[in-house]
Amino acid sequence: MGISNVWFYTIVIVAIGHVIVGFIYLMYKLSPKKKDKKENE
């Protein structure tokens, strides 16, 4: 009961975290192309 529950939550957290990090990474990587780093400040 406890072991499977921990693994379930670990997989869910890693999956959601990976999607969020990947989405932020894409937004960050696509953003500088439209505006220069100096203009962004």
PQR file of N, CA, C, O and H, with PARSE charges and radii, in Angstrom:
ATOM      1  N   MET A   1       0.833  -1.203   0.000 -0.4000 1.5000
ATOM      2  CA  MET A   1       0.000   0.000   0.000 -0.0000 2.0000
ATOM      3  C   MET A   1       0.873   1.261   0.000  0.5500 1.7000
ATOM      4  O   MET A   1       0.683   2.161  -0.818 -0.5500 1.4000
ATOM      5  N   GLY A   2       1.827   1.308   0.927 -0.4000 1.5000
ATOM      6  CA  GLY A   2       2.662   2.509   1.024 -0.0000 2.0000
ATOM      7  C   GLY A   2       3.657   2.635  -0.114  0.5500 1.7000
ATOM      8  O   GLY A   2       3.863   3.728  -0.641 -0.5500 1.4000
ATOM      9  H   GLY A   2       1.982   0.577   1.592  0.4000 1.0000
ATOM     10  N   ILE A   3       4.280   1.519  -0.501 -0.4000 1.5000
ATOM     11  CA  ILE A   3       5.321   1.553  -1.528 -0.0000 2.0000
ATOM     12  C   ILE A   3       4.723   1.950  -2.884  0.5500 1.7000
ATOM     13  O   ILE A   3       5.256   2.834  -3.555 -0.5500 1.4000
ATOM     14  H   ILE A   3       4.113   0.631  -0.073  0.4000 1.0000
ATOM     15  N   SER A   4       3.631   1.311  -3.288 -0.4000 1.5000
ATOM     16  CA  SER A   4       3.016   1.607  -4.578 -0.0000 2.0000
ATOM     17  C   SER A   4       2.488   3.043  -4.610  0.5500 1.7000
ATOM     18  O   SER A   4       2.507   3.698  -5.652 -0.5500 1.4000
ATOM     19  H   SER A   4       3.198   0.593  -2.742  0.4000 1.0000
ATOM     20  N   ASN A   5       2.017   3.521  -3.458 -0.4000 1.5000
ATOM     21  CA  ASN A   5       1.504   4.884  -3.379 -0.0000 2.0000
ATOM     22  C   ASN A   5       2.630   5.891  -3.604  0.5500 1.7000
ATOM     23  O   ASN A   5       2.458   6.880  -4.316 -0.5500 1.4000
ATOM     24  H   ASN A   5       2.001   2.988  -2.612  0.4000 1.0000
ATOM     25  N   VAL A   6       3.785   5.629  -2.988 -0.4000 1.5000
ATOM     26  CA  VAL A   6       4.946   6.520  -3.144 -0.0000 2.0000
ATOM     27  C   VAL A   6       5.407   6.535  -4.598  0.5500 1.7000
ATOM     28  O   VAL A   6       5.684   7.600  -5.150 -0.5500 1.4000
ATOM     29  H   VAL A   6       3.925   4.825  -2.409  0.4000 1.0000
ATOM     30  N   TRP A   7       5.489   5.361  -5.220 -0.4000 1.5000
ATOM     31  CA  TRP A   7       5.915   5.292  -6.620 -0.0000 2.0000
ATOM     32  C   TRP A   7       4.922   6.011  -7.521  0.5500 1.7000
ATOM     33  O   TRP A   7       5.323   6.708  -8.454 -0.5500 1.4000
ATOM     34  H   TRP A   7       5.263   4.497  -4.771  0.4000 1.0000
ATOM     35  N   PHE A   8       3.611   5.846  -7.248 -0.4000 1.5000
ATOM     36  CA  PHE A   8       2.575   6.500  -8.055 -0.0000 2.0000
ATOM     37  C   PHE A   8       2.727   8.010  -8.005  0.5500 1.7000
ATOM     38  O   PHE A   8       2.735   8.673  -9.042 -0.5500 1.4000
ATOM     39  H   PHE A   8       3.286   5.279  -6.490  0.4000 1.0000
ATOM     40  N   TYR A   9       2.848   8.558  -6.795 -0.4000 1.5000
ATOM     41  CA  TYR A   9       3.000  10.008  -6.650 -0.0000 2.0000
ATOM     42  C   TYR A   9       4.311  10.491  -7.255  0.5500 1.7000
ATOM     43  O   TYR A   9       4.357  11.566  -7.853 -0.5500 1.4000
ATOM     44  H   TYR A   9       2.841   8.020  -5.952  0.4000 1.0000
ATOM     45  N   THR A  10       5.381   9.705  -7.107 -0.4000 1.5000
ATOM     46  CA  THR A  10       6.677  10.090  -7.677 -0.0000 2.0000
ATOM     47  C   THR A  10       6.591  10.195  -9.193  0.5500 1.7000
ATOM     48  O   THR A  10       7.084  11.159  -9.777 -0.5500 1.4000
ATOM     49  H   THR A  10       5.343   8.832  -6.622  0.4000 1.0000
ATOM     50  N   ILE A  11       5.968   9.209  -9.833 -0.4000 1.5000
ATOM     51  CA  ILE A  11       5.840   9.215 -11.295 -0.0000 2.0000
ATOM     52  C   ILE A  11       4.969  10.384 -11.755  0.5500 1.7000
ATOM     53  O   ILE A  11       5.288  11.055 -12.737 -0.5500 1.4000
ATOM     54  H   ILE A  11       5.567   8.426  -9.358  0.4000 1.0000
ATOM     55  N   VAL A  12       3.874  10.622 -11.043 -0.4000 1.5000
ATOM     56  CA  VAL A  12       2.968  11.724 -11.404 -0.0000 2.0000
ATOM     57  C   VAL A  12       3.676  13.073 -11.267  0.5500 1.7000
ATOM     58  O   VAL A  12       3.577  13.920 -12.155 -0.5500 1.4000
ATOM     59  H   VAL A  12       3.615  10.078 -10.245  0.4000 1.0000
ATOM     60  N   ILE A  13       4.388  13.272 -10.158 -0.4000 1.5000
ATOM     61  CA  ILE A  13       5.091  14.537  -9.925 -0.0000 2.0000
ATOM     62  C   ILE A  13       6.176  14.751 -10.981  0.5500 1.7000
ATOM     63  O   ILE A  13       6.327  15.855 -11.504 -0.5500 1.4000
ATOM     64  H   ILE A  13       4.469  12.584  -9.437  0.4000 1.0000
ATOM     65  N   VAL A  14       6.929  13.695 -11.291 -0.4000 1.5000
ATOM     66  CA  VAL A  14       7.991  13.799 -12.298 -0.0000 2.0000
ATOM     67  C   VAL A  14       7.392  14.108 -13.674  0.5500 1.7000
ATOM     68  O   VAL A  14       7.931  14.930 -14.416 -0.5500 1.4000
ATOM     69  H   VAL A  14       6.806  12.798 -10.866  0.4000 1.0000
ATOM     70  N   ALA A  15       6.286  13.455 -14.011 -0.4000 1.5000
ATOM     71  CA  ALA A  15       5.642  13.668 -15.316 -0.0000 2.0000
ATOM     72  C   ALA A  15       5.134  15.103 -15.445  0.5500 1.7000
ATOM     73  O   ALA A  15       5.390  15.774 -16.445 -0.5500 1.4000
ATOM     74  H   ALA A  15       5.849  12.788 -13.408  0.4000 1.0000
ATOM     75  N   ILE A  16       4.411  15.566 -14.425 -0.4000 1.5000
ATOM     76  CA  ILE A  16       3.879  16.936 -14.457 -0.0000 2.0000
ATOM     77  C   ILE A  16       5.024  17.951 -14.451  0.5500 1.7000
ATOM     78  O   ILE A  16       5.006  18.927 -15.202 -0.5500 1.4000
ATOM     79  H   ILE A  16       4.203  15.021 -13.612  0.4000 1.0000
ATOM     80  N   GLY A  17       6.011  17.710 -13.601 -0.4000 1.5000
ATOM     81  CA  GLY A  17       7.163  18.617 -13.534 -0.0000 2.0000
ATOM     82  C   GLY A  17       7.910  18.670 -14.856  0.5500 1.7000
ATOM     83  O   GLY A  17       8.356  19.739 -15.273 -0.5500 1.4000
ATOM     84  H   GLY A  17       6.026  16.917 -12.991  0.4000 1.0000
ATOM     85  N   HIS A  18       8.051  17.535 -15.514 -0.4000 1.5000
ATOM     86  CA  HIS A  18       8.757  17.482 -16.795 -0.0000 2.0000
ATOM     87  C   HIS A  18       8.009  18.287 -17.856  0.5500 1.7000
ATOM     88  O   HIS A  18       8.624  19.003 -18.647 -0.5500 1.4000
ATOM     89  H   HIS A  18       7.689  16.667 -15.174  0.4000 1.0000
ATOM     90  N   VAL A  19       6.686  18.167 -17.870 -0.4000 1.5000
ATOM     91  CA  VAL A  19       5.864  18.921 -18.832 -0.0000 2.0000
ATOM     92  C   VAL A  19       5.970  20.422 -18.568  0.5500 1.7000
ATOM     93  O   VAL A  19       6.115  21.209 -19.504 -0.5500 1.4000
ATOM     94  H   VAL A  19       6.187  17.586 -17.227  0.4000 1.0000
ATOM     95  N   ILE A  20       5.898  20.821 -17.295 -0.4000 1.5000
ATOM     96  CA  ILE A  20       5.980  22.242 -16.939 -0.0000 2.0000
ATOM     97  C   ILE A  20       7.345  22.808 -17.297  0.5500 1.7000
ATOM     98  O   ILE A  20       7.440  23.881 -17.891 -0.5500 1.4000
ATOM     99  H   ILE A  20       5.780  20.182 -16.535  0.4000 1.0000
ATOM    100  N   VAL A  21       8.413  22.082 -16.932 -0.4000 1.5000
ATOM    101  CA  VAL A  21       9.778  22.536 -17.237 -0.0000 2.0000
ATOM    102  C   VAL A  21       9.976  22.620 -18.747  0.5500 1.7000
ATOM    103  O   VAL A  21      10.570  23.577 -19.244 -0.5500 1.4000
ATOM    104  H   VAL A  21       8.337  21.209 -16.449  0.4000 1.0000
ATOM    105  N   GLY A  22       9.483  21.626 -19.474 -0.4000 1.5000
ATOM    106  CA  GLY A  22       9.616  21.635 -20.932 -0.0000 2.0000
ATOM    107  C   GLY A  22       8.866  22.798 -21.555  0.5500 1.7000
ATOM    108  O   GLY A  22       9.357  23.411 -22.503 -0.5500 1.4000
ATOM    109  H   GLY A  22       9.001  20.848 -19.070  0.4000 1.0000
ATOM    110  N   PHE A  23       7.681  23.114 -21.040 -0.4000 1.5000
ATOM    111  CA  PHE A  23       6.884  24.220 -21.563 -0.0000 2.0000
ATOM    112  C   PHE A  23       7.581  25.554 -21.301  0.5500 1.7000
ATOM    113  O   PHE A  23       7.656  26.405 -22.187 -0.5500 1.4000
ATOM    114  H   PHE A  23       7.282  22.616 -20.270  0.4000 1.0000
ATOM    115  N   ILE A  24       8.094  25.736 -20.073 -0.4000 1.5000
ATOM    116  CA  ILE A  24       8.812  26.964 -19.729 -0.0000 2.0000
ATOM    117  C   ILE A  24      10.070  27.089 -20.581  0.5500 1.7000
ATOM    118  O   ILE A  24      10.417  28.184 -21.023 -0.5500 1.4000
ATOM    119  H   ILE A  24       8.033  25.045 -19.353  0.4000 1.0000
ATOM    120  N   TYR A  25      10.762  25.959 -20.815 -0.4000 1.5000
ATOM    121  CA  TYR A  25      11.982  25.967 -21.627 -0.0000 2.0000
ATOM    122  C   TYR A  25      11.672  26.396 -23.056  0.5500 1.7000
ATOM    123  O   TYR A  25      12.425  27.167 -23.650 -0.5500 1.4000
ATOM    124  H   TYR A  25      10.480  25.069 -20.456  0.4000 1.0000
ATOM    125  N   LEU A  26      10.569  25.901 -23.611 -0.4000 1.5000
ATOM    126  CA  LEU A  26      10.186  26.295 -24.971 -0.0000 2.0000
ATOM    127  C   LEU A  26       9.841  27.780 -25.028  0.5500 1.7000
ATOM    128  O   LEU A  26      10.274  28.476 -25.946 -0.5500 1.4000
ATOM    129  H   LEU A  26       9.957  25.274 -23.128  0.4000 1.0000
ATOM    130  N   MET A  27       9.076  28.269 -24.070 -0.4000 1.5000
ATOM    131  CA  MET A  27       8.713  29.690 -24.037 -0.0000 2.0000
ATOM    132  C   MET A  27       9.960  30.556 -23.899  0.5500 1.7000
ATOM    133  O   MET A  27      10.065  31.604 -24.536 -0.5500 1.4000
ATOM    134  H   MET A  27       8.725  27.704 -23.324  0.4000 1.0000
ATOM    135  N   TYR A  28      10.909  30.118 -23.064 -0.4000 1.5000
ATOM    136  CA  TYR A  28      12.148  30.871 -22.855 -0.0000 2.0000
ATOM    137  C   TYR A  28      13.019  30.857 -24.108  0.5500 1.7000
ATOM    138  O   TYR A  28      13.659  31.857 -24.432 -0.5500 1.4000
ATOM    139  H   TYR A  28      10.824  29.266 -22.546  0.4000 1.0000
ATOM    140  N   LYS A  29      13.046  29.722 -24.814 -0.4000 1.5000
ATOM    141  CA  LYS A  29      13.889  29.596 -25.993 -0.0000 2.0000
ATOM    142  C   LYS A  29      13.284  30.339 -27.190  0.5500 1.7000
ATOM    143  O   LYS A  29      14.015  30.886 -28.016 -0.5500 1.4000
ATOM    144  H   LYS A  29      12.526  28.909 -24.551  0.4000 1.0000
ATOM    145  N   LEU A  30      11.961  30.359 -27.280 -0.4000 1.5000
ATOM    146  CA  LEU A  30      11.301  31.046 -28.395 -0.0000 2.0000
ATOM    147  C   LEU A  30      11.245  32.558 -28.165  0.5500 1.7000
ATOM    148  O   LEU A  30      11.198  33.323 -29.128 -0.5500 1.4000
ATOM    149  H   LEU A  30      11.368  29.915 -26.609  0.4000 1.0000
ATOM    150  N   SER A  31      11.250  32.993 -26.922 -0.4000 1.5000
ATOM    151  CA  SER A  31      11.124  34.416 -26.601 -0.0000 2.0000
ATOM    152  C   SER A  31      12.277  35.283 -27.121  0.5500 1.7000
ATOM    153  O   SER A  31      12.007  36.318 -27.729 -0.5500 1.4000
ATOM    154  H   SER A  31      11.288  32.372 -26.139  0.4000 1.0000
ATOM    155  N   PRO A  32      13.561  34.911 -26.910 -0.5600 1.5000
ATOM    156  CA  PRO A  32      14.676  35.763 -27.352  0.2800 2.0000
ATOM    157  C   PRO A  32      14.707  35.992 -28.864  0.5500 1.7000
ATOM    158  O   PRO A  32      15.261  36.995 -29.313 -0.5500 1.4000
ATOM    159  N   LYS A  33      14.129  35.093 -29.657 -0.4000 1.5000
ATOM    160  CA  LYS A  33      14.150  35.246 -31.111 -0.0000 2.0000
ATOM    161  C   LYS A  33      13.328  36.460 -31.541  0.5500 1.7000
ATOM    162  O   LYS A  33      13.680  37.141 -32.504 -0.5500 1.4000
ATOM    163  H   LYS A  33      13.678  34.278 -29.292  0.4000 1.0000
ATOM    164  N   LYS A  34      12.225  36.732 -30.823 -0.4000 1.5000
ATOM    165  CA  LYS A  34      11.362  37.854 -31.182 -0.0000 2.0000
ATOM    166  C   LYS A  34      11.944  39.184 -30.697  0.5500 1.7000
ATOM    167  O   LYS A  34      11.883  40.189 -31.404 -0.5500 1.4000
ATOM    168  H   LYS A  34      11.938  36.179 -30.041  0.4000 1.0000
ATOM    169  N   LYS A  35      12.505  39.180 -29.490 -0.4000 1.5000
ATOM    170  CA  LYS A  35      13.075  40.412 -28.932 -0.0000 2.0000
ATOM    171  C   LYS A  35      14.517  40.169 -28.483  0.5500 1.7000
ATOM    172  O   LYS A  35      14.868  39.067 -28.061 -0.5500 1.4000
ATOM    173  H   LYS A  35      12.554  38.363 -28.915  0.4000 1.0000
ATOM    174  N   ASP A  36      15.329  41.188 -28.576 -0.4000 1.5000
ATOM    175  CA  ASP A  36      16.723  41.083 -28.149 -0.0000 2.0000
ATOM    176  C   ASP A  36      16.796  41.083 -26.621  0.5500 1.7000
ATOM    177  O   ASP A  36      15.887  41.575 -25.953 -0.5500 1.4000
ATOM    178  H   ASP A  36      15.044  42.084 -28.919  0.4000 1.0000
ATOM    179  N   LYS A  37      17.883  40.528 -26.070 -0.4000 1.5000
ATOM    180  CA  LYS A  37      18.020  40.477 -24.610 -0.0000 2.0000
ATOM    181  C   LYS A  37      18.080  41.887 -24.013  0.5500 1.7000
ATOM    182  O   LYS A  37      17.562  42.112 -22.919 -0.5500 1.4000
ATOM    183  H   LYS A  37      18.622  40.128 -26.613  0.4000 1.0000
ATOM    184  N   LYS A  38      18.701  42.832 -24.712 -0.4000 1.5000
ATOM    185  CA  LYS A  38      18.795  44.201 -24.205 -0.0000 2.0000
ATOM    186  C   LYS A  38      17.425  44.874 -24.200  0.5500 1.7000
ATOM    187  O   LYS A  38      17.108  45.627 -23.280 -0.5500 1.4000
ATOM    188  H   LYS A  38      19.121  42.649 -25.601  0.4000 1.0000
ATOM    189  N   GLU A  39      16.613  44.607 -25.222 -0.4000 1.5000
ATOM    190  CA  GLU A  39      15.280  45.205 -25.299 -0.0000 2.0000
ATOM    191  C   GLU A  39      14.341  44.599 -24.271  0.5500 1.7000
ATOM    192  O   GLU A  39      13.390  45.248 -23.835 -0.5500 1.4000
ATOM    193  H   GLU A  39      16.870  43.995 -25.969  0.4000 1.0000
ATOM    194  N   ASN A  40      14.601  43.367 -23.885 -0.4000 1.5000
ATOM    195  CA  ASN A  40      13.719  42.667 -22.942 -0.0000 2.0000
ATOM    196  C   ASN A  40      13.829  43.247 -21.524  0.5500 1.7000
ATOM    197  O   ASN A  40      12.881  43.145 -20.745 -0.5500 1.4000
ATOM    198  H   ASN A  40      15.374  42.840 -24.238  0.4000 1.0000
ATOM    199  N   GLU A  41      14.954  43.842 -21.187 -0.4000 1.5000
ATOM    200  CA  GLU A  41      15.135  44.410 -19.839 -0.0000 2.0000
ATOM    201  C   GLU A  41      14.320  45.677 -19.638  0.5500 1.7000
ATOM    202  O   GLU A  41      14.363  46.273 -18.562 -0.5500 1.4000
ATOM    203  H   GLU A  41      15.724  43.925 -21.820  0.4000 1.0000
TER
END
